[in-house]
Amino acid sequence: MDIPQTIQEKVEAIHDLAADEQVAARVATDFLRRPSVVFHAAGDDTARHLFNKAQNDRWQQQKTPGTRLTLVTRRAQSVR
């Protein structure tokens, strides 16, 4: 097994290891506990939009039981 050397190789190795949704969710949560990671992630418009959408969906679900879930929320719940 080759040891990843470049940033791209390391990113690809992490993606390979986190192919499972449960693993990916756990790793993402762990990484988002790092202030510098959160700062950089907040600069990604797509990541920020998806996170805000999921956060809003969770809030709506708690506020109104029986509310239809979006695909983002359904996928996140299947990870639990």
PDB file of N, CA, C and O in Angstrom:
ATOM      1  N   MET A   1       0.844  -1.182   0.000  1.00  0.00           N
ATOM      2  CA  MET A   1       0.000   0.000   0.000  1.00  0.00           C
ATOM      3  C   MET A   1       0.887   1.242   0.000  1.00  0.00           C
ATOM      4  O   MET A   1       1.770   1.391   0.845  1.00  0.00           O
ATOM      5  N   ASP A   2       0.642   2.113  -0.945  1.00  0.00           N
ATOM      6  CA  ASP A   2       1.417   3.341  -1.044  1.00  0.00           C
ATOM      7  C   ASP A   2       0.909   4.364  -0.038  1.00  0.00           C
ATOM      8  O   ASP A   2      -0.288   4.447   0.238  1.00  0.00           O
ATOM      9  N   ILE A   3       1.822   5.124   0.493  1.00  0.00           N
ATOM     10  CA  ILE A   3       1.458   6.195   1.425  1.00  0.00           C
ATOM     11  C   ILE A   3       1.203   7.459   0.609  1.00  0.00           C
ATOM     12  O   ILE A   3       2.067   7.880  -0.160  1.00  0.00           O
ATOM     13  N   PRO A   4       0.023   8.070   0.767  1.00  0.00           N
ATOM     14  CA  PRO A   4      -0.275   9.290   0.016  1.00  0.00           C
ATOM     15  C   PRO A   4       0.752  10.377   0.332  1.00  0.00           C
ATOM     16  O   PRO A   4       1.113  10.584   1.491  1.00  0.00           O
ATOM     17  N   GLN A   5       1.210  11.055  -0.691  1.00  0.00           N
ATOM     18  CA  GLN A   5       2.227  12.091  -0.517  1.00  0.00           C
ATOM     19  C   GLN A   5       1.667  13.498  -0.738  1.00  0.00           C
ATOM     20  O   GLN A   5       1.882  14.393   0.079  1.00  0.00           O
ATOM     21  N   THR A   6       0.955  13.681  -1.835  1.00  0.00           N
ATOM     22  CA  THR A   6       0.454  15.019  -2.165  1.00  0.00           C
ATOM     23  C   THR A   6      -0.867  15.271  -1.439  1.00  0.00           C
ATOM     24  O   THR A   6      -1.499  14.350  -0.921  1.00  0.00           O
ATOM     25  N   ILE A   7      -1.258  16.516  -1.415  1.00  0.00           N
ATOM     26  CA  ILE A   7      -2.553  16.866  -0.810  1.00  0.00           C
ATOM     27  C   ILE A   7      -3.672  16.126  -1.527  1.00  0.00           C
ATOM     28  O   ILE A   7      -4.562  15.576  -0.878  1.00  0.00           O
ATOM     29  N   GLN A   8      -3.641  16.103  -2.859  1.00  0.00           N
ATOM     30  CA  GLN A   8      -4.693  15.427  -3.622  1.00  0.00           C
ATOM     31  C   GLN A   8      -4.739  13.940  -3.300  1.00  0.00           C
ATOM     32  O   GLN A   8      -5.825  13.378  -3.158  1.00  0.00           O
ATOM     33  N   GLU A   9      -3.590  13.293  -3.183  1.00  0.00           N
ATOM     34  CA  GLU A   9      -3.548  11.867  -2.844  1.00  0.00           C
ATOM     35  C   GLU A   9      -4.123  11.624  -1.453  1.00  0.00           C
ATOM     36  O   GLU A   9      -4.820  10.633  -1.235  1.00  0.00           O
ATOM     37  N   LYS A  10      -3.842  12.510  -0.524  1.00  0.00           N
ATOM     38  CA  LYS A  10      -4.372  12.378   0.838  1.00  0.00           C
ATOM     39  C   LYS A  10      -5.888  12.566   0.853  1.00  0.00           C
ATOM     40  O   LYS A  10      -6.600  11.838   1.543  1.00  0.00           O
ATOM     41  N   VAL A  11      -6.377  13.540   0.093  1.00  0.00           N
ATOM     42  CA  VAL A  11      -7.819  13.778   0.001  1.00  0.00           C
ATOM     43  C   VAL A  11      -8.506  12.545  -0.589  1.00  0.00           C
ATOM     44  O   VAL A  11      -9.544  12.110  -0.092  1.00  0.00           O
ATOM     45  N   GLU A  12      -7.922  11.988  -1.649  1.00  0.00           N
ATOM     46  CA  GLU A  12      -8.503  10.800  -2.271  1.00  0.00           C
ATOM     47  C   GLU A  12      -8.509   9.615  -1.302  1.00  0.00           C
ATOM     48  O   GLU A  12      -9.465   8.840  -1.285  1.00  0.00           O
ATOM     49  N   ALA A  13      -7.466   9.470  -0.504  1.00  0.00           N
ATOM     50  CA  ALA A  13      -7.410   8.380   0.477  1.00  0.00           C
ATOM     51  C   ALA A  13      -8.505   8.548   1.529  1.00  0.00           C
ATOM     52  O   ALA A  13      -9.140   7.572   1.929  1.00  0.00           O
ATOM     53  N   ILE A  14      -8.722   9.775   1.972  1.00  0.00           N
ATOM     54  CA  ILE A  14      -9.784  10.033   2.954  1.00  0.00           C
ATOM     55  C   ILE A  14     -11.148   9.731   2.338  1.00  0.00           C
ATOM     56  O   ILE A  14     -12.005   9.133   2.989  1.00  0.00           O
ATOM     57  N   HIS A  15     -11.352  10.142   1.089  1.00  0.00           N
ATOM     58  CA  HIS A  15     -12.615   9.846   0.408  1.00  0.00           C
ATOM     59  C   HIS A  15     -12.840   8.340   0.293  1.00  0.00           C
ATOM     60  O   HIS A  15     -13.956   7.860   0.493  1.00  0.00           O
ATOM     61  N   ASP A  16     -11.791   7.603  -0.027  1.00  0.00           N
ATOM     62  CA  ASP A  16     -11.907   6.142  -0.120  1.00  0.00           C
ATOM     63  C   ASP A  16     -12.302   5.540   1.224  1.00  0.00           C
ATOM     64  O   ASP A  16     -13.161   4.661   1.287  1.00  0.00           O
ATOM     65  N   LEU A  17     -11.676   6.015   2.295  1.00  0.00           N
ATOM     66  CA  LEU A  17     -11.961   5.487   3.627  1.00  0.00           C
ATOM     67  C   LEU A  17     -13.344   5.882   4.124  1.00  0.00           C
ATOM     68  O   LEU A  17     -13.945   5.163   4.923  1.00  0.00           O
ATOM     69  N   ALA A  18     -13.851   7.017   3.657  1.00  0.00           N
ATOM     70  CA  ALA A  18     -15.140   7.522   4.128  1.00  0.00           C
ATOM     71  C   ALA A  18     -16.240   7.327   3.092  1.00  0.00           C
ATOM     72  O   ALA A  18     -17.187   8.112   3.048  1.00  0.00           O
ATOM     73  N   ALA A  19     -16.133   6.308   2.270  1.00  0.00           N
ATOM     74  CA  ALA A  19     -17.161   6.060   1.260  1.00  0.00           C
ATOM     75  C   ALA A  19     -18.507   5.733   1.904  1.00  0.00           C
ATOM     76  O   ALA A  19     -19.552   6.057   1.340  1.00  0.00           O
ATOM     77  N   ASP A  20     -18.499   5.110   3.049  1.00  0.00           N
ATOM     78  CA  ASP A  20     -19.712   4.784   3.793  1.00  0.00           C
ATOM     79  C   ASP A  20     -20.273   6.065   4.418  1.00  0.00           C
ATOM     80  O   ASP A  20     -19.524   6.846   5.004  1.00  0.00           O
ATOM     81  N   GLU A  21     -21.588   6.283   4.296  1.00  0.00           N
ATOM     82  CA  GLU A  21     -22.217   7.509   4.812  1.00  0.00           C
ATOM     83  C   GLU A  21     -22.024   7.699   6.311  1.00  0.00           C
ATOM     84  O   GLU A  21     -21.817   8.822   6.772  1.00  0.00           O
ATOM     85  N   GLN A  22     -22.089   6.615   7.073  1.00  0.00           N
ATOM     86  CA  GLN A  22     -21.917   6.731   8.525  1.00  0.00           C
ATOM     87  C   GLN A  22     -20.508   7.182   8.874  1.00  0.00           C
ATOM     88  O   GLN A  22     -20.316   8.023   9.753  1.00  0.00           O
ATOM     89  N   VAL A  23     -19.536   6.628   8.190  1.00  0.00           N
ATOM     90  CA  VAL A  23     -18.146   7.020   8.430  1.00  0.00           C
ATOM     91  C   VAL A  23     -17.940   8.477   8.019  1.00  0.00           C
ATOM     92  O   VAL A  23     -17.326   9.251   8.754  1.00  0.00           O
ATOM     93  N   ALA A  24     -18.453   8.851   6.848  1.00  0.00           N
ATOM     94  CA  ALA A  24     -18.303  10.219   6.355  1.00  0.00           C
ATOM     95  C   ALA A  24     -18.936  11.226   7.315  1.00  0.00           C
ATOM     96  O   ALA A  24     -18.348  12.272   7.589  1.00  0.00           O
ATOM     97  N   ALA A  25     -20.123  10.920   7.824  1.00  0.00           N
ATOM     98  CA  ALA A  25     -20.801  11.828   8.759  1.00  0.00           C
ATOM     99  C   ALA A  25     -19.993  11.986  10.038  1.00  0.00           C
ATOM    100  O   ALA A  25     -19.858  13.093  10.560  1.00  0.00           O
ATOM    101  N   ARG A  26     -19.460  10.892  10.536  1.00  0.00           N
ATOM    102  CA  ARG A  26     -18.663  10.948  11.772  1.00  0.00           C
ATOM    103  C   ARG A  26     -17.389  11.758  11.572  1.00  0.00           C
ATOM    104  O   ARG A  26     -17.031  12.585  12.411  1.00  0.00           O
ATOM    105  N   VAL A  27     -16.706  11.515  10.453  1.00  0.00           N
ATOM    106  CA  VAL A  27     -15.468  12.233  10.164  1.00  0.00           C
ATOM    107  C   VAL A  27     -15.741  13.721   9.944  1.00  0.00           C
ATOM    108  O   VAL A  27     -15.013  14.570  10.458  1.00  0.00           O
ATOM    109  N   ALA A  28     -16.788  14.036   9.183  1.00  0.00           N
ATOM    110  CA  ALA A  28     -17.127  15.441   8.940  1.00  0.00           C
ATOM    111  C   ALA A  28     -17.422  16.157  10.256  1.00  0.00           C
ATOM    112  O   ALA A  28     -16.974  17.283  10.470  1.00  0.00           O
ATOM    113  N   THR A  29     -18.170  15.506  11.127  1.00  0.00           N
ATOM    114  CA  THR A  29     -18.479  16.100  12.430  1.00  0.00           C
ATOM    115  C   THR A  29     -17.207  16.338  13.234  1.00  0.00           C
ATOM    116  O   THR A  29     -17.025  17.396  13.836  1.00  0.00           O
ATOM    117  N   ASP A  30     -16.333  15.337  13.233  1.00  0.00           N
ATOM    118  CA  ASP A  30     -15.061  15.490  13.956  1.00  0.00           C
ATOM    119  C   ASP A  30     -14.230  16.632  13.371  1.00  0.00           C
ATOM    120  O   ASP A  30     -13.668  17.439  14.113  1.00  0.00           O
ATOM    121  N   PHE A  31     -14.152  16.697  12.037  1.00  0.00           N
ATOM    122  CA  PHE A  31     -13.365  17.752  11.395  1.00  0.00           C
ATOM    123  C   PHE A  31     -13.956  19.135  11.663  1.00  0.00           C
ATOM    124  O   PHE A  31     -13.214  20.102  11.834  1.00  0.00           O
ATOM    125  N   LEU A  32     -15.277  19.234  11.700  1.00  0.00           N
ATOM    126  CA  LEU A  32     -15.920  20.539  11.920  1.00  0.00           C
ATOM    127  C   LEU A  32     -15.759  21.044  13.348  1.00  0.00           C
ATOM    128  O   LEU A  32     -16.160  22.165  13.659  1.00  0.00           O
ATOM    129  N   ARG A  33     -15.187  20.242  14.200  1.00  0.00           N
ATOM    130  CA  ARG A  33     -14.875  20.699  15.563  1.00  0.00           C
ATOM    131  C   ARG A  33     -13.535  21.438  15.604  1.00  0.00           C
ATOM    132  O   ARG A  33     -13.147  21.974  16.642  1.00  0.00           O
ATOM    133  N   ARG A  34     -12.840  21.461  14.480  1.00  0.00           N
ATOM    134  CA  ARG A  34     -11.579  22.198  14.368  1.00  0.00           C
ATOM    135  C   ARG A  34     -11.889  23.601  13.867  1.00  0.00           C
ATOM    136  O   ARG A  34     -12.421  23.755  12.768  1.00  0.00           O
ATOM    137  N   PRO A  35     -11.565  24.635  14.655  1.00  0.00           N
ATOM    138  CA  PRO A  35     -11.895  26.007  14.238  1.00  0.00           C
ATOM    139  C   PRO A  35     -11.359  26.377  12.861  1.00  0.00           C
ATOM    140  O   PRO A  35     -12.066  27.035  12.097  1.00  0.00           O
ATOM    141  N   SER A  36     -10.147  25.984  12.519  1.00  0.00           N
ATOM    142  CA  SER A  36      -9.598  26.356  11.209  1.00  0.00           C
ATOM    143  C   SER A  36     -10.328  25.636  10.079  1.00  0.00           C
ATOM    144  O   SER A  36     -10.467  26.186   8.987  1.00  0.00           O
ATOM    145  N   VAL A  37     -10.795  24.416  10.328  1.00  0.00           N
ATOM    146  CA  VAL A  37     -11.546  23.675   9.315  1.00  0.00           C
ATOM    147  C   VAL A  37     -12.895  24.345   9.089  1.00  0.00           C
ATOM    148  O   VAL A  37     -13.325  24.507   7.947  1.00  0.00           O
ATOM    149  N   VAL A  38     -13.560  24.732  10.165  1.00  0.00           N
ATOM    150  CA  VAL A  38     -14.856  25.409  10.048  1.00  0.00           C
ATOM    151  C   VAL A  38     -14.699  26.714   9.265  1.00  0.00           C
ATOM    152  O   VAL A  38     -15.527  27.047   8.417  1.00  0.00           O
ATOM    153  N   PHE A  39     -13.633  27.437   9.563  1.00  0.00           N
ATOM    154  CA  PHE A  39     -13.385  28.704   8.872  1.00  0.00           C
ATOM    155  C   PHE A  39     -13.255  28.479   7.372  1.00  0.00           C
ATOM    156  O   PHE A  39     -13.852  29.210   6.581  1.00  0.00           O
ATOM    157  N   HIS A  40     -12.479  27.475   6.976  1.00  0.00           N
ATOM    158  CA  HIS A  40     -12.287  27.196   5.553  1.00  0.00           C
ATOM    159  C   HIS A  40     -13.570  26.641   4.922  1.00  0.00           C
ATOM    160  O   HIS A  40     -13.907  27.011   3.798  1.00  0.00           O
ATOM    161  N   ALA A  41     -14.278  25.774   5.618  1.00  0.00           N
ATOM    162  CA  ALA A  41     -15.512  25.201   5.082  1.00  0.00           C
ATOM    163  C   ALA A  41     -16.567  26.284   4.871  1.00  0.00           C
ATOM    164  O   ALA A  41     -17.347  26.218   3.921  1.00  0.00           O
ATOM    165  N   ALA A  42     -16.589  27.275   5.752  1.00  0.00           N
ATOM    166  CA  ALA A  42     -17.561  28.357   5.637  1.00  0.00           C
ATOM    167  C   ALA A  42     -17.313  29.197   4.386  1.00  0.00           C
ATOM    168  O   ALA A  42     -18.204  29.920   3.940  1.00  0.00           O
ATOM    169  N   GLY A  43     -16.132  29.110   3.827  1.00  0.00           N
ATOM    170  CA  GLY A  43     -15.824  29.842   2.607  1.00  0.00           C
ATOM    171  C   GLY A  43     -16.277  29.128   1.344  1.00  0.00           C
ATOM    172  O   GLY A  43     -16.212  29.694   0.252  1.00  0.00           O
ATOM    173  N   ASP A  44     -16.732  27.898   1.484  1.00  0.00           N
ATOM    174  CA  ASP A  44     -17.216  27.121   0.333  1.00  0.00           C
ATOM    175  C   ASP A  44     -18.721  27.339   0.225  1.00  0.00           C
ATOM    176  O   ASP A  44     -19.484  26.855   1.062  1.00  0.00           O
ATOM    177  N   ASP A  45     -19.146  28.061  -0.800  1.00  0.00           N
ATOM    178  CA  ASP A  45     -20.560  28.422  -0.937  1.00  0.00           C
ATOM    179  C   ASP A  45     -21.482  27.203  -0.962  1.00  0.00           C
ATOM    180  O   ASP A  45     -22.540  27.215  -0.333  1.00  0.00           O
ATOM    181  N   THR A  46     -21.090  26.157  -1.681  1.00  0.00           N
ATOM    182  CA  THR A  46     -21.936  24.970  -1.789  1.00  0.00           C
ATOM    183  C   THR A  46     -22.042  24.256  -0.446  1.00  0.00           C
ATOM    184  O   THR A  46     -23.138  23.882  -0.029  1.00  0.00           O
ATOM    185  N   ALA A  47     -20.918  24.066   0.229  1.00  0.00           N
ATOM    186  CA  ALA A  47     -20.931  23.397   1.534  1.00  0.00           C
ATOM    187  C   ALA A  47     -21.762  24.194   2.538  1.00  0.00           C
ATOM    188  O   ALA A  47     -22.548  23.626   3.297  1.00  0.00           O
ATOM    189  N   ARG A  48     -21.581  25.509   2.533  1.00  0.00           N
ATOM    190  CA  ARG A  48     -22.332  26.361   3.464  1.00  0.00           C
ATOM    191  C   ARG A  48     -23.824  26.294   3.169  1.00  0.00           C
ATOM    192  O   ARG A  48     -24.637  26.210   4.090  1.00  0.00           O
ATOM    193  N   HIS A  49     -24.189  26.329   1.893  1.00  0.00           N
ATOM    194  CA  HIS A  49     -25.601  26.265   1.508  1.00  0.00           C
ATOM    195  C   HIS A  49     -26.224  24.933   1.954  1.00  0.00           C
ATOM    196  O   HIS A  49     -27.311  24.916   2.531  1.00  0.00           O
ATOM    197  N   LEU A  50     -25.533  23.824   1.687  1.00  0.00           N
ATOM    198  CA  LEU A  50     -26.076  22.515   2.071  1.00  0.00           C
ATOM    199  C   LEU A  50     -26.181  22.371   3.580  1.00  0.00           C
ATOM    200  O   LEU A  50     -27.148  21.797   4.081  1.00  0.00           O
ATOM    201  N   PHE A  51     -25.194  22.888   4.311  1.00  0.00           N
ATOM    202  CA  PHE A  51     -25.255  22.823   5.765  1.00  0.00           C
ATOM    203  C   PHE A  51     -26.424  23.656   6.286  1.00  0.00           C
ATOM    204  O   PHE A  51     -27.170  23.206   7.155  1.00  0.00           O
ATOM    205  N   ASN A  52     -26.580  24.859   5.761  1.00  0.00           N
ATOM    206  CA  ASN A  52     -27.685  25.716   6.199  1.00  0.00           C
ATOM    207  C   ASN A  52     -29.036  25.087   5.868  1.00  0.00           C
ATOM    208  O   ASN A  52     -29.976  25.185   6.657  1.00  0.00           O
ATOM    209  N   LYS A  53     -29.139  24.439   4.702  1.00  0.00           N
ATOM    210  CA  LYS A  53     -30.384  23.767   4.311  1.00  0.00           C
ATOM    211  C   LYS A  53     -30.703  22.636   5.281  1.00  0.00           C
ATOM    212  O   LYS A  53     -31.840  22.510   5.737  1.00  0.00           O
ATOM    213  N   ALA A  54     -29.714  21.821   5.595  1.00  0.00           N
ATOM    214  CA  ALA A  54     -29.922  20.715   6.531  1.00  0.00           C
ATOM    215  C   ALA A  54     -30.292  21.238   7.914  1.00  0.00           C
ATOM    216  O   ALA A  54     -31.147  20.666   8.590  1.00  0.00           O
ATOM    217  N   GLN A  55     -29.652  22.317   8.331  1.00  0.00           N
ATOM    218  CA  GLN A  55     -29.956  22.911   9.636  1.00  0.00           C
ATOM    219  C   GLN A  55     -31.398  23.428   9.659  1.00  0.00           C
ATOM    220  O   GLN A  55     -32.104  23.242  10.649  1.00  0.00           O
ATOM    221  N   ASN A  56     -31.832  24.069   8.589  1.00  0.00           N
ATOM    222  CA  ASN A  56     -33.199  24.570   8.506  1.00  0.00           C
ATOM    223  C   ASN A  56     -34.198  23.418   8.478  1.00  0.00           C
ATOM    224  O   ASN A  56     -35.246  23.488   9.120  1.00  0.00           O
ATOM    225  N   ASP A  57     -33.881  22.360   7.737  1.00  0.00           N
ATOM    226  CA  ASP A  57     -34.763  21.193   7.695  1.00  0.00           C
ATOM    227  C   ASP A  57     -34.936  20.575   9.079  1.00  0.00           C
ATOM    228  O   ASP A  57     -36.043  20.196   9.461  1.00  0.00           O
ATOM    229  N   ARG A  58     -33.850  20.477   9.821  1.00  0.00           N
ATOM    230  CA  ARG A  58     -33.938  19.925  11.189  1.00  0.00           C
ATOM    231  C   ARG A  58     -34.800  20.817  12.072  1.00  0.00           C
ATOM    232  O   ARG A  58     -35.595  20.323  12.871  1.00  0.00           O
ATOM    233  N   TRP A  59     -34.646  22.128  11.929  1.00  0.00           N
ATOM    234  CA  TRP A  59     -35.431  23.064  12.725  1.00  0.00           C
ATOM    235  C   TRP A  59     -36.912  22.935  12.375  1.00  0.00           C
ATOM    236  O   TRP A  59     -37.762  22.904  13.265  1.00  0.00           O
ATOM    237  N   GLN A  60     -37.223  22.859  11.074  1.00  0.00           N
ATOM    238  CA  GLN A  60     -38.612  22.711  10.645  1.00  0.00           C
ATOM    239  C   GLN A  60     -39.212  21.400  11.150  1.00  0.00           C
ATOM    240  O   GLN A  60     -40.370  21.363  11.565  1.00  0.00           O
ATOM    241  N   GLN A  61     -38.432  20.341  11.113  1.00  0.00           N
ATOM    242  CA  GLN A  61     -38.911  19.039  11.575  1.00  0.00           C
ATOM    243  C   GLN A  61     -39.228  19.076  13.063  1.00  0.00           C
ATOM    244  O   GLN A  61     -40.231  18.509  13.496  1.00  0.00           O
ATOM    245  N   GLN A  62     -38.388  19.734  13.843  1.00  0.00           N
ATOM    246  CA  GLN A  62     -38.636  19.831  15.285  1.00  0.00           C
ATOM    247  C   GLN A  62     -39.818  20.738  15.578  1.00  0.00           C
ATOM    248  O   GLN A  62     -40.577  20.495  16.516  1.00  0.00           O
ATOM    249  N   LYS A  63     -39.972  21.776  14.780  1.00  0.00           N
ATOM    250  CA  LYS A  63     -41.048  22.748  14.971  1.00  0.00           C
ATOM    251  C   LYS A  63     -42.401  22.167  14.569  1.00  0.00           C
ATOM    252  O   LYS A  63     -43.401  22.392  15.250  1.00  0.00           O
ATOM    253  N   THR A  64     -42.434  21.425  13.469  1.00  0.00           N
ATOM    254  CA  THR A  64     -43.678  20.906  12.923  1.00  0.00           C
ATOM    255  C   THR A  64     -43.549  19.408  12.675  1.00  0.00           C
ATOM    256  O   THR A  64     -43.084  18.994  11.613  1.00  0.00           O
ATOM    257  N   PRO A  65     -43.954  18.591  13.645  1.00  0.00           N
ATOM    258  CA  PRO A  65     -43.866  17.142  13.429  1.00  0.00           C
ATOM    259  C   PRO A  65     -44.656  16.735  12.184  1.00  0.00           C
ATOM    260  O   PRO A  65     -45.718  17.292  11.907  1.00  0.00           O
ATOM    261  N   GLY A  66     -44.142  15.780  11.452  1.00  0.00           N
ATOM    262  CA  GLY A  66     -44.813  15.305  10.254  1.00  0.00           C
ATOM    263  C   GLY A  66     -44.478  16.103   9.006  1.00  0.00           C
ATOM    264  O   GLY A  66     -45.017  15.830   7.933  1.00  0.00           O
ATOM    265  N   THR A  67     -43.589  17.091   9.133  1.00  0.00           N
ATOM    266  CA  THR A  67     -43.193  17.878   7.982  1.00  0.00           C
ATOM    267  C   THR A  67     -42.432  17.002   6.992  1.00  0.00           C
ATOM    268  O   THR A  67     -41.644  16.144   7.390  1.00  0.00           O
ATOM    269  N   ARG A  68     -42.671  17.221   5.712  1.00  0.00           N
ATOM    270  CA  ARG A  68     -41.928  16.478   4.686  1.00  0.00           C
ATOM    271  C   ARG A  68     -40.451  16.808   4.788  1.00  0.00           C
ATOM    272  O   ARG A  68     -40.065  17.961   4.974  1.00  0.00           O
ATOM    273  N   LEU A  69     -39.644  15.785   4.665  1.00  0.00           N
ATOM    274  CA  LEU A  69     -38.207  15.969   4.753  1.00  0.00           C
ATOM    275  C   LEU A  69     -37.612  16.128   3.361  1.00  0.00           C
ATOM    276  O   LEU A  69     -38.087  15.519   2.403  1.00  0.00           O
ATOM    277  N   THR A  70     -36.591  16.933   3.255  1.00  0.00           N
ATOM    278  CA  THR A  70     -35.893  17.059   1.979  1.00  0.00           C
ATOM    279  C   THR A  70     -34.921  15.905   1.834  1.00  0.00           C
ATOM    280  O   THR A  70     -34.671  15.163   2.784  1.00  0.00           O
ATOM    281  N   LEU A  71     -34.380  15.762   0.645  1.00  0.00           N
ATOM    282  CA  LEU A  71     -33.418  14.700   0.379  1.00  0.00           C
ATOM    283  C   LEU A  71     -32.216  14.808   1.302  1.00  0.00           C
ATOM    284  O   LEU A  71     -31.719  13.789   1.781  1.00  0.00           O
ATOM    285  N   VAL A  72     -31.737  16.021   1.561  1.00  0.00           N
ATOM    286  CA  VAL A  72     -30.582  16.213   2.440  1.00  0.00           C
ATOM    287  C   VAL A  72     -30.879  15.657   3.822  1.00  0.00           C
ATOM    288  O   VAL A  72     -30.056  14.939   4.389  1.00  0.00           O
ATOM    289  N   THR A  73     -32.032  15.976   4.367  1.00  0.00           N
ATOM    290  CA  THR A  73     -32.385  15.525   5.709  1.00  0.00           C
ATOM    291  C   THR A  73     -32.613  14.025   5.739  1.00  0.00           C
ATOM    292  O   THR A  73     -32.175  13.360   6.678  1.00  0.00           O
ATOM    293  N   ARG A  74     -33.285  13.474   4.738  1.00  0.00           N
ATOM    294  CA  ARG A  74     -33.511  12.032   4.698  1.00  0.00           C
ATOM    295  C   ARG A  74     -32.190  11.281   4.661  1.00  0.00           C
ATOM    296  O   ARG A  74     -32.021  10.286   5.366  1.00  0.00           O
ATOM    297  N   ARG A  75     -31.261  11.744   3.852  1.00  0.00           N
ATOM    298  CA  ARG A  75     -29.951  11.090   3.770  1.00  0.00           C
ATOM    299  C   ARG A  75     -29.223  11.181   5.108  1.00  0.00           C
ATOM    300  O   ARG A  75     -28.609  10.212   5.554  1.00  0.00           O
ATOM    301  N   ALA A  76     -29.294  12.343   5.743  1.00  0.00           N
ATOM    302  CA  ALA A  76     -28.610  12.510   7.024  1.00  0.00           C
ATOM    303  C   ALA A  76     -29.199  11.599   8.085  1.00  0.00           C
ATOM    304  O   ALA A  76     -28.464  11.035   8.896  1.00  0.00           O
ATOM    305  N   GLN A  77     -30.509  11.449   8.090  1.00  0.00           N
ATOM    306  CA  GLN A  77     -31.140  10.597   9.081  1.00  0.00           C
ATOM    307  C   GLN A  77     -30.814   9.129   8.845  1.00  0.00           C
ATOM    308  O   GLN A  77     -30.753   8.343   9.791  1.00  0.00           O
ATOM    309  N   SER A  78     -30.607   8.762   7.600  1.00  0.00           N
ATOM    310  CA  SER A  78     -30.280   7.350   7.319  1.00  0.00           C
ATOM    311  C   SER A  78     -28.893   7.005   7.814  1.00  0.00           C
ATOM    312  O   SER A  78     -28.560   5.827   7.945  1.00  0.00           O
ATOM    313  N   VAL A  79     -28.077   8.007   8.091  1.00  0.00           N
ATOM    314  CA  VAL A  79     -26.717   7.788   8.585  1.00  0.00           C
ATOM    315  C   VAL A  79     -26.724   7.426  10.066  1.00  0.00           C
ATOM    316  O   VAL A  79     -25.832   6.728  10.548  1.00  0.00           O
ATOM    317  N   ARG A  80     -27.716   7.897  10.768  1.00  0.00           N
ATOM    318  CA  ARG A  80     -27.746   7.685  12.219  1.00  0.00           C
ATOM    319  C   ARG A  80     -27.839   6.246  12.605  1.00  0.00           C
ATOM    320  O   ARG A  80     -27.872   5.926  13.794  1.00  0.00           O
TER     321      ARG A  80
END
